[in-house]
């Protein structure tokens, strides 16, 4: 039996504000591109239209990534984490993902510890 879009949305554990964090990753390279917020409607639009839609907390409105910049995100997959409180969106990113014009929003400040175990080891 195939799960409907609504049944998939019903499995999400939205926070007290009705939002869930959506981590956006390039589908083939696995590069982490950005993080955005979605409510149930933004998630429904994303899953049914194949283009990523977020809820803007500051503007209090929906925005479909790339409508003004042309830097669209085409959905290739969507996964819910083990607690149901975060979504991983696998996308084909067209152009930069970050509003600053860079490929990813995670290429700025390095917060790695200045002392301690060698970086990259566990």
N, C-alpha and C positions, 0 to 999 in steps of 0.2 A: 504494500500500500504506500503510495507516494504522499509525503507530508506536504500540506499546503503552505503557502507563504505565511498565512496568519498563524498556523500551528508552529512554524519556525520562530516567528516573532514572539509568540506566547512563551517560548522557552527562555527568553532573555530576561535577566534580572536587572531591570532598569533601576537607577538610584532614586533617591527621594525626590529629585527634580524631574524624574521621568526620562533620564538620559543614560546612555551607555557609551563608554569609550570605544572608539573604532581606530585601531591601528592599521595603517595602510602600508602595504608591502608590495614591491615590484614582484610579480608572479614568477618570473624566470630566474632572476638573480638573487631573490630573497632580500634585497636591500630595503631597509625600513625607510619609508618616505616621510610620513607625517602621522599625526594623531588628530582626530576630530571627534565631535560629539554627535550622537544621533538620538532622536526619540523614535517612537514606534513608526510614525509616518515617514520619517527620513529613511529608516531601514526598509520599510515597505517599498518606497520609491526606488531605492538602491537595488533591491532584489528583483523588482519587476521591470525596471527600465534598463538595467545593465550599465548605468552611469552612477557614480557615487554622489549622493546627496547628504549634506550635513545639516544640523541645526546650529545656527550661529547664536551662541549664548549672549554675545554683546549686542548684536542687532535684533535678536529675538525674531529671526526669520529663517526660512530654508534657503540654502544655497547649493546649487549643483556645481560641483567642482569643474571649472573650465568654461562656464557660460560667458564670463566676461574676459578671461585671460586666454582662452583657447587651450589651456593646459588640462585636458580632460583625463579622467580616470575611468577606464573601461573595466568592469568587474569580470574577473576570471574565476573567482571563488570567494566564499565567505565561510568562516569557521567561528564557532562559539568556544570560548575557553571553558575549562573544567568547572568553574564556578558559575558560568553563565553571565558574568558581569563585564565581559570585554569581548569585542569582536575583532577578528583578524580579517581584513579585506585584502585579497590578492587581486592586484590590478595590473593592467597594461597602462603605464603612465605615459602620456603624450606631453612632452615638454617638461619644464621644471614643476616639482610638486609644491615647493615652498613659495609663499607670497613675496619673499625677498628675491626670487629669481634663481635660486639654487636648486639643484636636483632634489635634495632632501632637506627637511627641516632639522635634521640631526647632524649637521656638519659644522656647527659653531663651537661653543665652549666644550672642552674636554673636562669632565668632572671626575676622572679617574683619581684614585688616591695618590698622593705624592710620596707616601711611604707604605710599606707593607709588602705582601706577596707580589711577585712579578706579574705584570699585566698579562692577561691572556691565559693564566693558569687557574685551576680550580682546586 
